[in-house]
Amino acid sequence: MGKQNNFHLMCLGLLIIAAAYLDSPFSFLNNDYYYETETPQPAPAVTRPVSRNFPEYEMILVDERKNNGYIIETYKEYEVIKDKEGKIIERKPGTRTEEIRYRDYTFRQAE
């Protein structure tokens, strides 16, 4: 029984080695594929002056109220256009609004 088990283990080992070789990039089956060995060089960056006249979007607090133990803040989106120095040229209100509700721990309900 010992010789038969050794034979099976040796065949299994040879089978694993053959499968690993055939699956590797060095196998004769993979000769048609190109494997890059050098690190590609990055392309030079194209530099051009940056224009600051593009819109940025800001959420600005427009309302804050207390309701049933909660503080509710309402924010409205504004489209802001700035010049090169960062000064605001134009501010237009958008259509998006958001409300944030959080617990007011200073509020005490009557017991």
N, C-alpha and C positions, 0 to 999 in steps of 0.2 A: 504494500500500500504506500510506502514511503516514496518509492521511485515514481509511482504514478502521480502522486500529488506534486512532486518536484517537476515532473514533465508538464503538468497542467499550469503550474505557476510560471514556468519558463515560457510556455506558449502565450500565456496571458501577458507577460512582460514584453515579449517581442511584438505582440499585437498592439499594445499601448505605444511602444516606441515607434512603430510603423505609422500609426494613426497620427501621432504628434508630428512626425517628420512631414507627412503628406499635408498636414494642416498648416505647416509653417510657411513663411514667405520664401524660404530657401529651397522648397520642393520643386521638382521639375514640372509639377502641375501648375505652378504659379510663375513660370518664366515670362508669361505674356504681360504681367503687371509691372508697372513702374513704381518703384519705391524711392521716395526722395530722401536723400541722406543728409543734405545740407539744410540749414535753417534759411527760410526765405527772407530776403531783404525787404524791409518795409518801404513802401512808396513814399516819396517826399510829399509833405503836406502842401496843399495849395493855400497860399495866404492871400487874403483880400481884406480890405477894410470892413469892419463890422458896423453895420447900420443899427443904430439904437431906436429907430422909428418903427418898431414892431410892437404889437400890443402885448401887455402883460395883464394877467387877471388877478384881482385882489378881492378877498371877501372882507367886507367892512360891516362892523356892528351898526345896525340901524335901529334896533329896539331891544329893550330889556324890561321884562315884567315878572312879577311874582304871582303865582297862581297855585293855590292849594298846597303850599309847602314846597313848591318847586320854583326855581329861577329858570325862566325861558328866555334865551337870547336868540334874536333873529339877525341873520347875516344876509347881505345882498352882494351879488357879484358885480364888480365894476371892471370895465375894460379901460386900462390906463396906458397912455402912450407918453413916453418920456423922450427928451432930447439927449444929446451926447453927454451932457453934464449930469444927467439924472433928474432934471427938473421936469415936472409934469406939464405936458403940453395940452393934453386932452383927457378927460375922464367921462366915460359914457356908462350909464347903468345898463346892466345885462338883464336877462330874464330869470336867472336862477336865484332862488333864495333857499336858505337852510335854517332850520331851528335846532338849537341844542338845549336840551332840558336836563337839569341836574338838581339834586336835592339841596334845599336850603336848610342847613342844620341850625340856623338861628331862629327859624320859624318854630313856634311852639303851639300846638293845637290845644284848645280848651278841653280840660278833662271833666 
